[in-house]
Amino acid sequence: MSLAAAIDGPDRLDAGAFKHAMRHLAGAVSVITTGAGDERTGFTATSVSSLSADSPSLIVSLNRSSSSWPVLRRTGRFAVNILAEDQQEIAEAFAGRGGLKGADRYNGAQWISFSSGSLGVAGALVALDCVLEDAIERHSHSILIGAVREVVLTAEAQPLLYWHGAYRRISNLTGED
Ligand SMILES: Cc1cc2nc3c(=O)[nH]c(=O)nc-3n(C[C@H](O)[C@H](O)[C@H](O)COP(=O)(O)O)c2cc1C
């Protein structure tokens, strides 16, 4: 049997059981911005992780059915904005709350410009401007490898977290389910 057949074979775990298990993984909430002008868009992500310091790089998993994927692939650039605890509304907008799409997700937040011209979220803990080094397509997602070109520290604050299906704050980990 091929490895692919074995992975999708009878021992495959039910997706619901996996999703339930992953609800236990507390994560920092980031907004990934990409594109420019009317084409700008982005998404909320908890799948951000550091890859290496030499070279400075990070990874993000992006569902290829997301409206951000074609823009990100074409432009080859994105920014990771690690949100502060008072930025839940920005997280909700970039998760597409109320059907918000594309550039409309940028309304109501303040923006900074990187030297590349890309936009980052003002008031985020940190904003990292990235060039798309590679996109590894695996299952439903692309694993984005971002080469970090510029880092802007925009706020000294506590992070916004996500755990058990709800936004959380370090000062109030019980949150609201
Ligand atoms: C807390 C949270 C974390 C998320 N993390 C990811 C993620 O890591 N990768 C991803 O592709 N989508 C993630 N999503 C979903 C996207 O933010 C967004 O809802 C989806 O890309 C919307 O697709 P659209 O742009 O086609 O409307 C997350 C959503 C929430 C609320």
The ligand as an SDF file (V2000), in Angstrom:
LIG
                    3D

 31 33  0  0  0  0  0  0  0  0999 V2000
   -9.4590   31.9780   15.7880 C   0  0  0  0  0  0  0  0  0  0  0  0
   -9.4040   31.6010   14.3310 C   0  0  0  0  0  0  0  0  0  0  0  0
   -8.2650   31.0070   13.8170 C   0  0  0  0  0  0  0  0  0  0  0  0
   -8.1750   30.6540   12.4670 C   0  0  0  0  0  0  0  0  0  0  0  0
   -7.0200   30.0910   11.9910 N   0  0  0  0  0  0  0  0  0  0  0  0
   -6.9270   29.7940   10.6760 C   0  0  0  0  0  0  0  0  0  0  0  0
   -5.7120   29.2900   10.1350 C   0  0  0  0  0  0  0  0  0  0  0  0
   -4.7310   29.1130   10.8480 O   0  0  0  0  0  0  0  0  0  0  0  0
   -5.6650   29.0160    8.8030 N   0  0  0  0  0  0  0  0  0  0  0  0
   -6.7470   29.2180    7.9730 C   0  0  0  0  0  0  0  0  0  0  0  0
   -6.6580   28.9390    6.7730 O   0  0  0  0  0  0  0  0  0  0  0  0
   -7.9290   29.7260    8.4620 N   0  0  0  0  0  0  0  0  0  0  0  0
   -8.0230   30.0140    9.7790 C   0  0  0  0  0  0  0  0  0  0  0  0
   -9.1830   30.5380   10.2590 N   0  0  0  0  0  0  0  0  0  0  0  0
  -10.2820   30.8170    9.3120 C   0  0  0  0  0  0  0  0  0  0  0  0
  -10.0090   32.1480    8.5530 C   0  0  0  0  0  0  0  0  0  0  0  0
   -9.7410   33.2130    9.4420 O   0  0  0  0  0  0  0  0  0  0  0  0
  -11.1840   32.6280    7.7130 C   0  0  0  0  0  0  0  0  0  0  0  0
  -12.3770   32.4360    8.4040 O   0  0  0  0  0  0  0  0  0  0  0  0
  -11.2800   31.9520    6.4240 C   0  0  0  0  0  0  0  0  0  0  0  0
  -10.0640   32.0100    5.7340 O   0  0  0  0  0  0  0  0  0  0  0  0
  -12.3480   32.7450    5.6370 C   0  0  0  0  0  0  0  0  0  0  0  0
  -12.2240   32.4640    4.3010 O   0  0  0  0  0  0  0  0  0  0  0  0
  -12.6820   33.5360    3.2190 P   0  0  0  0  0  0  0  0  0  0  0  0
  -11.5930   34.5640    3.1140 O   0  0  0  0  0  0  0  0  0  0  0  0
  -12.8390   32.7040    1.9960 O   0  0  0  0  0  0  0  0  0  0  0  0
  -13.9740   34.1660    3.7110 O   0  0  0  0  0  0  0  0  0  0  0  0
   -9.2880   30.8870   11.6090 C   0  0  0  0  0  0  0  0  0  0  0  0
  -10.4510   31.4900   12.1310 C   0  0  0  0  0  0  0  0  0  0  0  0
  -10.5010   31.8460   13.4700 C   0  0  0  0  0  0  0  0  0  0  0  0
  -11.7460   32.5110   14.0000 C   0  0  0  0  0  0  0  0  0  0  0  0
  1  2  1  0
  2  3  1  0
  2 30  2  0
  3  4  2  0
  4  5  1  0
  4 28  1  0
  5  6  2  0
  6  7  1  0
  6 13  1  0
  7  8  2  0
  7  9  1  0
  9 10  1  0
 10 11  2  0
 10 12  1  0
 12 13  2  0
 13 14  1  0
 14 15  1  0
 14 28  1  0
 15 16  1  0
 16 17  1  0
 16 18  1  0
 18 19  1  0
 18 20  1  0
 20 21  1  0
 20 22  1  0
 22 23  1  0
 23 24  1  0
 24 25  2  0
 24 26  1  0
 24 27  1  0
 28 29  2  0
 29 30  1  0
 30 31  1  0
M  END
$$$$
